[in-house]
């Protein structure tokens, strides 16, 4: 912000300079915000999957991934 104000002041406050500075600042802020929100969404999704709270799982189904029950070994079936 300080650099933008200084740049506008040093270049005489021309309207084209002001528009350019504001456009660049808006682009930078929106890029950083989009990156942060994207990383946060992926992180939340990965955390939910790791904790077993996957969105694809029907209510009442436990174990497995995406609602598919985990397979049982021979010891679980009595054989």
C-alpha positions as CSV (number, residue, x, y, z in Angstrom):
1,X,0.0,0.0,0.0
2,X,2.8,2.4,0.9
3,X,4.6,1.6,-2.3
4,X,1.4,2.3,-4.3
5,X,0.9,5.6,-2.6
6,X,4.5,6.6,-3.1
7,X,4.4,5.6,-6.8
8,X,1.3,7.6,-7.5
9,X,2.8,10.6,-5.6
10,X,6.1,10.4,-7.5
11,X,4.4,10.1,-10.9
12,X,2.3,13.2,-10.3
13,X,-1.0,11.5,-9.6
14,X,-1.9,10.9,-13.2
15,X,-5.3,9.1,-13.6
16,X,-3.7,6.5,-15.8
17,X,-1.1,5.7,-13.2
18,X,-3.8,5.5,-10.5
19,X,-5.9,3.1,-12.6
20,X,-2.8,1.0,-13.3
21,X,-1.8,0.8,-9.6
22,X,-5.3,0.0,-8.5
23,X,-5.7,-2.7,-11.1
24,X,-2.4,-4.3,-10.2
25,X,-3.3,-4.1,-6.5
26,X,-6.7,-5.7,-7.1
27,X,-5.2,-8.5,-9.2
28,X,-2.6,-9.3,-6.5
29,X,-5.1,-9.3,-3.7
30,X,-7.6,-11.4,-5.5
31,X,-4.9,-13.9,-6.6
32,X,-3.6,-14.3,-3.0
33,X,-7.2,-14.6,-1.7
34,X,-8.1,-17.2,-4.3
35,X,-4.9,-19.2,-3.6
36,X,-5.6,-19.1,0.2
37,X,-9.2,-20.2,-0.1
38,X,-8.3,-23.0,-2.6
39,X,-5.6,-24.4,-0.3
40,X,-7.9,-24.1,2.7
41,X,-10.7,-26.1,0.9
42,X,-8.3,-28.8,-0.2
43,X,-6.8,-29.0,3.3
44,X,-10.3,-29.3,4.9
45,X,-11.3,-32.0,2.4
46,X,-8.1,-34.0,3.0
47,X,-8.6,-33.7,6.8
48,X,-12.2,-34.9,6.6
49,X,-11.2,-37.9,4.5
50,X,-8.3,-38.7,6.9
51,X,-10.7,-38.6,9.9
52,X,-13.3,-40.7,8.2
53,X,-15.8,-37.9,7.6
54,X,-15.9,-38.2,3.8
55,X,-18.8,-36.4,2.1
56,X,-19.5,-39.4,-0.1
57,X,-20.4,-41.7,2.8
58,X,-24.1,-42.4,3.4
59,X,-25.4,-41.9,7.0
60,X,-24.8,-44.9,9.2
61,X,-22.0,-46.5,7.2
62,X,-18.7,-46.7,9.0
63,X,-15.3,-47.7,7.8
64,X,-13.8,-47.8,4.3
65,X,-13.5,-44.9,2.0
66,X,-16.3,-43.0,0.3
67,X,-19.1,-45.1,1.8
68,X,-17.6,-48.5,0.8
69,X,-17.3,-50.7,3.8
70,X,-13.8,-52.1,4.6
71,X,-13.2,-55.7,3.6
72,X,-13.0,-58.3,6.3
73,X,-10.3,-60.9,6.5
74,X,-10.8,-64.6,7.0
75,X,-10.5,-64.3,10.8
76,X,-13.6,-62.1,10.8
77,X,-15.7,-64.6,9.0
78,X,-14.9,-67.5,11.3
79,X,-12.6,-69.3,8.9
